[in-house]
Amino acid sequence: MHNHRFHCRVAKLCAAMGVSRSGYYKWTTRKVSKREKSRKKLVQRIRRIFLDSRRLYGSPKVTQMLHKQGRKISEKTVARMMKEQGLKSRTIKKYKATTNSKHNLPVAENVLNRQFRPEAPNQTWVTDITYIATDEGWLYLASVMDLYSRKIVGFQMSDRMTKELVLQALDRAHQQQRPTGEVLHHSDRGSQYASHDYQARLKTYNMKASMSRKGNCYDNACIEAFHSVLKKELIYLERFKTREQARKRIFEYILCFYNAKRIHSTIGYLTPNECERRYRKAA
């Protein structure tokens, strides 16, 4: 009955518009297939972005990547399409902080004071140590981040958590970036950072020391957030039989993915490398 009514309406409409019924049906079919083709293209694009992110991006980052490619679409639509396609971020959330601040070494003031937005690269660096489980035992990672671009400018790994570990990470950062002015260097109060050798190296490199307040994890939040991301997006998703295997995967993740490909919300959904390049180009 409903079908009959619908076809009668179509017949009246076609007569009024002076077109044939078969022409109308062809037009609607073409319109539907065009919309379907467009939808399939969008699904392919979403899938490509998701797989390119190593199956790590959720709908907010996939949406931002589509915007960067000139495709304006709501996050709600992307989330629905990802769910339909079974594209679920494989990150795992669990995180534990580190470093021992129970020592009698002198500590610096909190000069940084949570001012996390410097105006240029190589003005403020933050650093921390985290640890990674392997079947051979712990592997320790010391990282140095440039707060302007969120780029990891230096890092070092070792089976021991020593001042040499953090010194080598700092040396690598300095060799990589070659800062010309004074750099504000922020860390927690760990004995490695408070050590005489480390503080002397900061002076050699014309860096001003800043340290988190006692028991306040938010003072060094940006570098701790990076270590949390590293664990969610790599460490907790794999089992490392050897320290060497973990070392290779972390090296590749930081240089090839985190710095070069992973977009970051706090720097306008650019990658750290892009952010630094844009500043240098504008300057």
Backbone torsions as a table, in degrees:
resi	resn	phi	psi	omega
1	MET	NA	-51.0	179.2
2	HIS	-60.5	-40.2	179.2
3	ASN	-59.7	-44.6	-178.3
4	HIS	-61.7	-45.3	178.9
5	ARG	-59.9	-44.6	-179.4
6	PHE	-58.3	-48.0	-178.3
7	HIS	-65.3	-32.8	176.6
8	CYS	-64.9	-43.8	178.4
9	ARG	-61.1	-43.3	179.4
10	VAL	-60.3	-43.8	-178.8
11	ALA	-60.7	-43.5	179.2
12	LYS	-64.1	-44.5	-179.0
13	LEU	-61.6	-44.9	-179.3
14	CYS	-63.7	-40.0	179.4
15	ALA	-63.8	-42.7	-179.8
16	ALA	-64.3	-37.2	-177.1
17	MET	-87.8	-9.2	179.7
18	GLY	71.3	34.3	176.6
19	VAL	-122.7	159.4	179.5
20	SER	-81.5	154.1	178.6
21	ARG	-63.0	-40.2	-179.2
22	SER	-63.7	-36.5	178.1
23	GLY	-64.2	-39.9	179.1
24	TYR	-63.6	-46.6	-178.1
25	TYR	-64.2	-36.4	177.3
26	LYS	-63.2	-41.5	-178.2
27	TRP	-64.2	-43.9	-179.6
28	THR	-66.7	-39.0	179.0
29	THR	-63.0	-43.2	-179.6
30	ARG	-62.9	-40.5	-179.5
31	LYS	-62.6	-44.7	179.6
32	VAL	-63.3	-44.9	-177.4
33	SER	-67.5	-32.6	177.8
34	LYS	-65.7	-43.2	178.7
35	ARG	-64.1	-40.6	180.0
36	GLU	-65.0	-40.0	178.8
37	LYS	-62.8	-43.1	179.2
38	SER	-63.1	-40.9	179.2
39	ARG	-64.7	-42.3	179.4
40	LYS	-61.8	-40.5	178.4
41	LYS	-61.8	-42.5	179.8
42	LEU	-65.1	-42.5	177.8
43	VAL	-59.7	-43.5	178.9
44	GLN	-61.6	-41.0	-179.3
45	ARG	-65.4	-43.2	178.5
46	ILE	-62.2	-45.0	179.6
47	ARG	-61.3	-41.6	-179.1
48	ARG	-63.8	-44.8	179.2
49	ILE	-62.1	-44.2	-178.8
50	PHE	-61.8	-47.2	-179.2
51	LEU	-68.6	-35.4	178.2
52	ASP	-65.9	-25.7	177.9
53	SER	-84.8	11.2	-177.6
54	ARG	65.5	31.3	-178.8
55	ARG	60.3	35.4	-178.1
56	LEU	-107.6	-29.9	-176.3
57	TYR	-72.5	137.2	168.9
58	GLY	-91.0	-173.2	-176.1
59	SER	-61.8	-34.4	-179.4
60	PRO	-61.0	-45.3	-179.2
61	LYS	-72.5	-36.8	177.0
62	VAL	-61.7	-41.9	178.2
63	THR	-60.4	-44.7	-179.8
64	GLN	-63.7	-38.2	177.5
65	MET	-65.0	-38.7	176.3
66	LEU	-64.0	-41.0	177.1
67	HIS	-60.8	-41.7	178.9
68	LYS	-62.7	-29.4	179.4
69	GLN	-87.9	6.5	176.8
70	GLY	85.4	13.7	-179.2
71	ARG	-106.7	101.0	-179.7
72	LYS	-79.8	121.6	-176.7
73	ILE	-155.2	150.0	-178.3
74	SER	-80.3	151.0	179.1
75	GLU	-63.7	-32.8	179.6
76	LYS	-60.5	-43.3	179.1
77	THR	-65.1	-44.2	179.6
78	VAL	-62.3	-44.4	179.8
79	ALA	-59.1	-42.2	179.9
80	ARG	-64.6	-44.9	-178.6
81	MET	-66.5	-38.2	178.0
82	MET	-64.6	-40.0	179.3
83	LYS	-64.0	-44.0	178.3
84	GLU	-59.0	-37.8	-177.6
85	GLN	-87.1	-3.4	-179.1
86	GLY	69.9	30.7	-179.5
87	LEU	-94.3	93.1	-175.9
88	LYS	-114.6	129.3	178.7
89	SER	-56.1	135.8	-175.5
90	ARG	-96.5	13.8	-179.1
91	THR	-68.0	149.8	179.5
92	ILE	-121.2	132.0	-177.8
93	LYS	-100.4	112.7	166.7
94	LYS	-167.9	135.0	-172.5
95	TYR	-151.7	142.5	-177.0
96	LYS	-136.2	129.4	-178.6
97	ALA	-85.5	176.5	-173.2
98	THR	-147.3	-167.6	179.8
99	THR	74.9	142.4	-175.4
100	ASN	-101.8	117.3	-178.7
101	SER	-104.2	11.0	177.4
102	LYS	-87.9	87.4	-179.8
103	HIS	-151.8	169.7	-177.7
104	ASN	-105.5	16.3	179.9
105	LEU	-75.6	152.6	178.0
106	PRO	-66.4	144.7	179.0
107	VAL	-119.2	152.6	-179.2
108	ALA	-86.4	162.4	174.7
109	GLU	-69.9	162.0	174.9
110	ASN	-84.8	78.4	-178.6
111	VAL	-68.7	-37.3	-179.0
112	LEU	-59.1	-46.2	176.7
113	ASN	49.2	43.0	176.8
114	ARG	61.8	25.9	173.3
115	GLN	-87.0	87.1	-168.7
116	PHE	-90.2	7.6	-177.8
117	ARG	-124.5	76.4	175.7
118	PRO	-66.0	167.4	-174.7
119	GLU	-91.9	-10.8	-176.5
120	ALA	-156.8	162.2	173.8
121	PRO	-62.2	156.8	175.0
122	ASN	61.2	27.7	172.0
123	GLN	-100.3	-39.5	-178.0
124	THR	-137.7	123.6	174.5
125	TRP	-115.7	142.7	175.4
126	VAL	-123.2	148.4	-174.1
127	THR	-144.6	153.2	-179.5
128	ASP	-163.4	168.8	177.0
129	ILE	-118.4	141.0	170.8
130	THR	-134.8	172.6	-179.1
131	TYR	-131.4	151.3	-174.0
132	ILE	-127.2	130.8	-179.7
133	ALA	-81.4	134.4	170.6
134	THR	-132.5	167.5	178.6
135	ASP	-65.8	-18.6	178.1
136	GLU	-89.3	-10.1	-176.0
137	GLY	126.1	-170.9	-176.5
138	TRP	-71.7	144.5	168.3
139	LEU	-119.3	127.0	-177.6
140	TYR	-100.0	139.1	-179.4
141	LEU	-123.3	124.2	173.0
142	ALA	-106.8	128.2	-177.4
143	SER	-124.4	147.0	175.0
144	VAL	-122.6	124.9	-178.1
145	MET	-115.0	137.6	170.8
146	ASP	-85.8	119.8	-174.1
147	LEU	-66.8	-25.9	-178.9
148	TYR	-65.3	-50.7	-174.5
149	SER	-101.6	-8.0	-172.8
150	ARG	62.0	18.8	179.5
151	LYS	-77.9	140.2	172.6
152	ILE	-83.4	106.0	-172.5
153	VAL	-89.4	-16.0	177.3
154	GLY	-160.9	145.3	175.1
155	PHE	-157.6	157.1	179.7
156	GLN	-149.7	146.8	179.2
157	MET	-123.8	149.3	-178.9
158	SER	-159.8	160.8	176.4
159	ASP	-85.3	0.8	176.3
160	ARG	-131.2	144.5	-178.4
161	MET	-95.2	84.9	-173.4
162	THR	-119.8	172.5	176.3
163	LYS	-68.0	-26.4	177.1
164	GLU	-62.1	-36.9	179.5
165	LEU	-59.9	-49.3	-177.6
166	VAL	-73.5	-32.1	176.9
167	LEU	-63.1	-44.0	-179.4
168	GLN	-66.0	-37.4	177.3
169	ALA	-64.0	-41.3	178.8
170	LEU	-65.7	-43.4	178.6
171	ASP	-59.2	-43.3	-179.5
172	ARG	-63.7	-41.1	179.4
173	ALA	-62.7	-42.8	-178.6
174	HIS	-66.4	-41.8	178.9
175	GLN	-64.8	-38.4	-177.6
176	GLN	-70.5	-45.7	-171.1
177	GLN	-94.3	-28.8	-177.8
178	ARG	48.7	58.4	-179.2
179	PRO	-63.6	143.2	-177.7
180	THR	-97.2	-39.2	179.5
181	GLY	-94.9	-171.4	177.8
182	GLU	-71.4	138.6	177.9
183	VAL	-110.8	131.7	172.2
184	LEU	-82.5	120.7	-175.3
185	HIS	-110.7	116.2	-176.9
186	HIS	-113.6	137.0	177.8
187	SER	-144.9	177.4	169.6
188	ASP	-82.4	-170.1	-175.7
189	ARG	-93.0	18.0	-178.5
190	GLY	-54.5	147.7	-176.1
191	SER	-60.3	-30.2	179.7
192	GLN	-62.8	-42.8	-178.6
193	TYR	-77.3	-30.2	-179.2
194	ALA	-82.5	-9.4	-176.3
195	SER	-59.4	151.2	-178.3
196	HIS	-59.4	-41.0	-178.4
197	ASP	-63.3	-41.7	-178.3
198	TYR	-68.4	-44.0	179.7
199	GLN	-63.4	-35.7	177.8
200	ALA	-66.1	-38.7	179.7
201	ARG	-65.6	-36.6	177.4
202	LEU	-61.1	-42.6	179.1
203	LYS	-64.1	-41.9	178.7
204	THR	-58.1	-39.7	-176.8
205	TYR	-88.9	8.3	-179.1
206	ASN	58.3	51.8	179.6
207	MET	-118.3	139.1	179.5
208	LYS	-96.0	125.5	-176.9
209	ALA	-80.1	138.4	174.8
210	SER	-138.5	140.4	-179.6
211	MET	-133.2	148.9	178.9
212	SER	-63.3	152.9	174.7
213	ARG	-70.8	157.3	-175.8
214	LYS	-59.0	125.6	175.7
215	GLY	68.0	17.7	-178.9
216	ASN	-112.7	97.8	-174.7
217	CYS	-68.8	-23.2	-176.2
218	TYR	-71.6	-20.4	-178.4
219	ASP	-65.6	-23.9	179.2
220	ASN	-121.3	36.6	-169.7
221	ALA	-61.4	-36.0	-172.4
222	CYS	-67.4	-44.8	-179.6
223	ILE	-73.0	-33.2	176.4
224	GLU	-66.8	-35.2	177.0
225	ALA	-65.0	-38.0	177.7
226	PHE	-62.5	-45.8	180.0
227	HIS	-63.8	-33.4	176.7
228	SER	-65.5	-43.5	178.1
229	VAL	-62.9	-45.0	178.3
230	LEU	-56.2	-42.5	-178.6
231	LYS	-70.4	-42.9	-179.4
232	LYS	-66.6	-36.7	-172.2
233	GLU	-96.0	-11.2	179.8
234	LEU	-137.5	-62.1	-169.0
235	ILE	-59.3	-48.0	-176.7
236	TYR	-76.0	-7.1	-178.9
237	LEU	-96.2	-8.6	-176.6
238	GLU	-132.5	160.7	172.4
239	ARG	-115.2	125.4	-177.2
240	PHE	-101.0	121.3	179.6
241	LYS	-75.3	-36.2	-178.2
242	THR	-129.1	160.4	175.4
243	ARG	-64.2	-35.6	-179.0
244	GLU	-62.8	-40.3	178.2
245	GLN	-63.3	-45.1	178.2
246	ALA	-62.9	-43.0	-179.3
247	ARG	-57.2	-47.6	-178.8
248	LYS	-62.9	-42.9	-178.2
249	ARG	-68.3	-38.5	179.5
250	ILE	-68.5	-43.4	178.2
251	PHE	-55.5	-48.7	-178.1
252	GLU	-67.2	-40.9	-179.3
253	TYR	-61.3	-47.3	-176.2
254	ILE	-67.1	-51.2	-173.9
255	LEU	-76.5	-42.9	-173.4
256	CYS	-90.3	-29.7	-177.3
257	PHE	-108.7	-60.4	-173.2
258	TYR	-61.1	-52.3	-178.8
259	ASN	-73.3	-36.8	-168.4
260	ALA	-97.7	-28.4	-170.9
261	LYS	-126.8	-25.3	-171.9
262	ARG	-82.1	120.1	179.9
263	ILE	-76.9	150.8	-171.9
264	HIS	-128.5	123.7	-174.9
265	SER	-61.0	-38.3	-174.7
266	THR	-72.8	-11.7	176.8
267	ILE	-115.8	34.9	174.9
268	GLY	69.8	35.2	179.1
269	TYR	56.3	36.8	169.2
270	LEU	-99.2	169.4	169.4
271	THR	-86.8	158.1	177.6
272	PRO	-54.6	-41.9	179.1
273	ASN	-63.6	-41.4	178.2
274	GLU	-62.0	-43.5	-178.7
275	CYS	-59.9	-46.3	179.5
276	GLU	-65.1	-43.3	179.5
277	ARG	-60.6	-43.0	-179.4
278	ARG	-61.7	-40.7	179.5
279	TYR	-63.5	-46.4	-176.9
280	ARG	-63.7	-38.1	179.7
281	LYS	-65.3	-44.2	-179.5
282	ALA	-67.7	-35.2	-178.3
283	ALA	-74.9	NA	NA
